[in-house]
Amino acid sequence: MIGTDAVQGMVSELHHEMSQYRHQFGIRRNEFITEAMSCGMSEEEAGSYAIQNIGPVVPVACMPTLAPGKTRPLSPLLAARYRYAGDWKDIGEHLLLPDEVRRIAGTEQFRGWISDMRNYWIESAPYRFGDDRLSLLSVTSEEEGHFSMLIWKEPDGEPEVWTYASQHEYRFSHLLHWFKWLNGRSGE
């Protein structure tokens, strides 16, 4: 268990990382457009994908898991994330609100991804943990199964963040390290 002073420090550092991620959008946008154009996309088309949209803060009391009707209380870092911003889209990354988590987690396509990971990806989060210990944090592509999950290893601790993209898995011990990674620094 992390001490109170350490948690307050982590929450403060997370706020800084979220602010940096938010305010460095222009740099990421330019990099995305340049890369997309090098792959043959027009500047206008690339620009249509390179958007940032941050919704207002909405009250969030708990986080739904992949198990229907089962929720987890917000950890201090998750609570700080939801006090910072509501629905948050940044180029391809879509940080979800609980209603969106429920919607996506209930789709046949997403349930198929989870089932395939359970059956064929040894040591993936769905292979190792039950639905009551898994939730969605963000989605990059619903069609291709690119998403980040919250994993509650301990009932009252900070959930880990595991990101799945292009048959790769990236693991972070908590939300702060994940945001550092989004900002281009390895959090761990």
Legacy VTK file of the C-alpha trace (Angstrom):
# vtk DataFile Version 3.0
C-alpha trace
ASCII
DATASET POLYDATA
POINTS 188 float
0.000 0.000 0.000
1.300 3.447 -0.947
1.461 6.091 1.809
-0.742 9.204 1.747
2.110 11.623 1.013
3.338 9.443 -1.843
-0.187 9.236 -3.299
-0.563 13.027 -3.132
2.768 13.402 -4.912
1.714 10.921 -7.601
-1.604 12.733 -8.099
0.236 16.038 -8.487
2.686 14.485 -10.951
-0.187 12.905 -12.904
-1.873 16.311 -13.195
1.379 17.684 -14.612
1.663 14.796 -17.112
-1.966 15.190 -18.239
-1.426 18.936 -18.714
1.723 18.285 -20.710
-0.082 15.734 -22.878
-2.906 18.212 -23.463
-0.642 21.150 -24.288
1.813 19.202 -26.483
-0.986 18.339 -28.897
0.327 20.684 -31.593
3.653 18.855 -31.714
1.961 15.425 -31.886
-0.439 16.757 -34.530
2.395 17.952 -36.771
4.265 14.648 -36.350
1.122 12.674 -37.157
0.384 14.718 -40.294
3.975 14.398 -41.521
3.939 10.625 -40.985
0.501 10.193 -42.570
1.566 12.214 -45.612
4.696 10.070 -45.983
2.337 7.081 -46.234
0.347 8.717 -49.034
-2.425 10.512 -47.165
-3.249 14.063 -48.207
-2.587 16.860 -45.742
-6.310 17.622 -45.524
-7.212 13.995 -44.823
-4.467 13.649 -42.211
-5.610 16.877 -40.592
-9.150 15.521 -40.288
-7.803 12.720 -38.047
-5.419 14.942 -36.096
-7.902 16.462 -33.673
-8.070 17.019 -29.954
-11.433 17.200 -28.248
-11.670 17.382 -24.463
-15.109 17.237 -22.918
-16.105 18.865 -19.663
-15.547 17.117 -16.361
-18.467 14.929 -15.338
-18.891 13.235 -11.954
-17.512 9.704 -11.944
-18.066 7.609 -8.835
-16.776 4.213 -9.939
-15.300 2.366 -12.890
-17.267 -0.362 -14.660
-15.431 -3.605 -15.240
-15.896 -5.990 -18.140
-18.180 -8.062 -15.889
-21.745 -6.799 -16.430
-22.989 -4.842 -13.411
-19.635 -5.041 -11.563
-17.733 -1.829 -10.765
-14.539 -0.852 -8.954
-14.087 2.234 -6.781
-11.883 4.925 -8.276
-8.295 4.837 -7.121
-6.651 8.193 -6.319
-5.022 8.380 -9.778
-8.221 7.453 -11.619
-10.148 10.008 -9.575
-7.558 12.647 -10.537
-7.894 11.699 -14.218
-11.675 12.217 -14.110
-11.341 15.479 -12.164
-9.039 16.735 -14.934
-11.180 16.049 -18.019
-14.232 14.216 -19.243
-14.313 12.485 -22.606
-10.864 13.017 -24.145
-9.971 12.376 -27.789
-6.442 13.089 -28.935
-5.573 12.027 -32.490
-6.178 8.271 -32.185
-6.320 7.949 -28.383
-9.814 8.099 -26.878
-9.836 8.182 -23.073
-13.235 6.849 -22.119
-15.959 7.836 -19.699
-17.696 4.989 -17.833
-20.746 4.995 -20.154
-18.452 4.507 -23.151
-16.636 1.703 -21.323
-19.965 -0.089 -20.826
-20.993 0.444 -24.457
-17.731 -0.828 -25.965
-17.362 -3.692 -23.466
-20.819 -4.915 -24.465
-20.178 -5.058 -28.202
-19.817 -8.391 -29.943
-16.602 -7.238 -31.601
-14.917 -6.279 -28.319
-16.110 -9.461 -26.581
-14.566 -11.359 -29.507
-11.211 -9.623 -28.932
-11.321 -10.539 -25.246
-12.277 -14.129 -26.024
-9.456 -14.468 -28.565
-6.933 -13.060 -26.089
-8.159 -15.479 -23.420
-7.854 -18.412 -25.766
-4.719 -17.593 -27.745
-2.592 -14.909 -26.058
-0.968 -16.535 -23.036
-0.195 -14.029 -20.289
-2.435 -11.310 -21.759
-4.622 -9.497 -19.242
-7.799 -11.356 -20.317
-5.903 -14.672 -20.099
-4.677 -13.938 -16.566
-7.616 -12.084 -14.991
-11.385 -12.385 -14.840
-13.722 -9.750 -16.236
-14.356 -8.368 -12.734
-10.680 -7.296 -12.564
-10.522 -5.696 -16.032
-11.830 -2.424 -17.412
-11.212 -0.213 -20.423
-9.265 3.017 -20.059
-8.923 4.055 -23.682
-9.414 2.881 -27.237
-7.251 3.664 -30.230
-9.093 1.445 -32.729
-12.271 -0.471 -31.976
-12.004 -2.170 -35.378
-8.452 -3.444 -34.875
-8.589 -4.174 -31.143
-6.152 -1.476 -30.046
-6.984 -0.443 -26.494
-5.637 0.150 -23.007
-7.035 -1.762 -20.069
-7.065 -1.215 -16.335
-6.078 -4.309 -14.348
-6.897 -4.526 -10.663
-4.373 -6.952 -9.223
-5.066 -5.708 -5.691
-8.618 -4.864 -4.582
-7.752 -1.427 -3.161
-4.574 -0.532 -5.041
-3.909 1.484 -8.149
-4.824 -0.521 -11.236
-2.101 -1.305 -13.723
-2.484 -0.149 -17.327
-1.818 -2.626 -20.129
-1.921 -1.343 -23.697
-2.582 -3.606 -26.680
-1.708 -2.437 -30.203
-0.591 -4.280 -33.328
-0.025 -7.572 -31.504
2.127 -5.814 -28.888
1.541 -5.443 -25.181
2.893 -2.590 -23.045
2.531 -2.773 -19.254
2.568 0.130 -16.791
2.316 -0.144 -13.025
-0.250 2.681 -12.885
-1.834 5.579 -14.750
1.015 8.021 -14.064
3.535 5.819 -15.889
1.118 5.357 -18.789
0.793 9.143 -19.221
4.583 9.489 -19.095
4.739 6.956 -21.926
2.118 8.912 -23.893
4.323 11.961 -23.424
7.246 10.103 -24.983
9.065 9.168 -21.811
9.281 5.652 -20.548
7.539 5.642 -17.181
9.201 2.424 -16.094
LINES 1 189
188 0 1 2 3 4 5 6 7 8 9 10 11 12 13 14 15 16 17 18 19 20 21 22 23 24 25 26 27 28 29 30 31 32 33 34 35 36 37 38 39 40 41 42 43 44 45 46 47 48 49 50 51 52 53 54 55 56 57 58 59 60 61 62 63 64 65 66 67 68 69 70 71 72 73 74 75 76 77 78 79 80 81 82 83 84 85 86 87 88 89 90 91 92 93 94 95 96 97 98 99 100 101 102 103 104 105 106 107 108 109 110 111 112 113 114 115 116 117 118 119 120 121 122 123 124 125 126 127 128 129 130 131 132 133 134 135 136 137 138 139 140 141 142 143 144 145 146 147 148 149 150 151 152 153 154 155 156 157 158 159 160 161 162 163 164 165 166 167 168 169 170 171 172 173 174 175 176 177 178 179 180 181 182 183 184 185 186 187
